[in-house]
């Protein structure tokens, strides 16, 4: 016995809308020891 089927695909009446509400928050925290901070303060122009 052989069974066959039919599949139909139809486009929707209205357009498909995809809302992507993405918020990217990046927070960078750094700590410097006393010598490194003093060096940066003295040589700040190189950064």
Residue frames relative to the residue before (quaternion, step in Angstrom):
aa qw qx qy qz dx dy dz
X 1.0000 0.0000 0.0000 0.0000 0.00 0.00 0.00
X 0.1493 -0.7998 0.5801 0.0385 3.56 -0.76 1.06
X 0.1012 -0.7915 0.6019 0.0306 3.54 -0.77 1.09
X 0.0465 -0.7855 0.6165 0.0270 3.55 -0.94 0.80
X 0.1781 -0.7913 0.5783 0.0880 3.55 -1.15 0.63
X 0.3020 -0.7329 0.5806 0.1859 3.49 -1.30 0.21
X 0.1158 -0.7815 0.6117 0.0411 3.56 -0.88 1.00
X 0.0845 -0.7929 0.6020 0.0433 3.55 -0.82 0.97
X 0.1323 -0.7688 0.6232 0.0551 3.54 -1.06 0.83
X 0.0208 -0.8053 0.5919 -0.0248 3.54 -0.75 1.07
X 0.4871 -0.6449 0.5031 0.3061 3.55 -1.12 0.71
X 0.5080 -0.6463 0.4611 0.3342 3.61 -1.04 0.66
X 0.6136 -0.5669 0.4106 0.3655 3.57 -1.25 0.47
X 0.7639 0.2850 -0.1477 0.5598 3.57 1.05 -0.81
X 0.5636 -0.6031 0.4247 0.3719 3.60 -1.11 0.54
X 0.4779 -0.6413 0.5189 0.3018 3.54 -1.19 0.57
X 0.1217 -0.7944 0.5942 0.0326 3.57 -0.79 1.06
X 0.0765 -0.7753 0.6266 0.0185 3.54 -0.87 1.01
X 0.1553 -0.7885 0.5916 0.0647 3.57 -0.62 1.14
X 0.0545 -0.7866 0.6150 0.0028 3.53 -0.72 1.10
X 0.0062 0.7855 -0.6165 0.0545 3.53 -0.24 1.27
X 0.1026 0.8092 -0.5610 0.1414 3.54 -0.07 1.33
X 0.0864 -0.7703 0.6310 0.0312 3.52 -0.85 1.02
X 0.1036 -0.7868 0.6077 0.0316 3.53 -0.72 1.09
X 0.0129 -0.7907 0.6107 -0.0404 3.54 -0.66 1.13
X 0.0461 -0.7897 0.6116 -0.0095 3.51 -0.74 1.06
X 0.0485 -0.7909 0.6099 -0.0116 3.51 -0.81 1.04
X 0.0988 -0.7949 0.5983 0.0207 3.54 -0.74 1.08
X 0.0550 -0.7817 0.6211 -0.0091 3.52 -0.80 1.07
X 0.0509 0.8009 -0.5953 0.0403 3.54 -0.85 0.93
X 0.1664 -0.7630 0.6180 0.0906 3.54 -1.23 0.58
X 0.1662 -0.7899 0.5860 0.0712 3.52 -0.98 0.87
X 0.4400 -0.6612 0.5208 0.3130 3.53 -1.04 0.64
X 0.7451 -0.4523 0.2643 0.4128 3.56 -1.28 0.37
X 0.6760 0.4987 -0.3081 0.4465 3.61 0.86 -0.90
X 0.6671 0.4967 -0.3111 0.4599 3.57 0.87 -0.90
X 0.6510 0.5105 -0.3212 0.4609 3.59 0.95 -0.82
X 0.6468 0.5109 -0.3180 0.4684 3.58 0.97 -0.83
X 0.6447 0.5227 -0.3183 0.4580 3.60 0.96 -0.84
X 0.6563 0.4967 -0.3105 0.4756 3.59 0.95 -0.86
X 0.6422 0.5168 -0.3280 0.4614 3.58 0.98 -0.80
X 0.6866 0.4763 -0.2825 0.4710 3.60 0.99 -0.80
X 0.7934 0.2616 -0.1001 0.5403 3.58 0.94 -0.97
X 0.1429 0.8528 -0.4941 0.0908 3.59 1.06 0.67
X 0.6105 0.5955 -0.3513 0.3864 3.59 1.10 -0.55
X 0.6313 0.5514 -0.3486 0.4194 3.61 1.14 -0.45
X 0.6553 0.4759 -0.3197 0.4918 3.59 1.22 -0.27
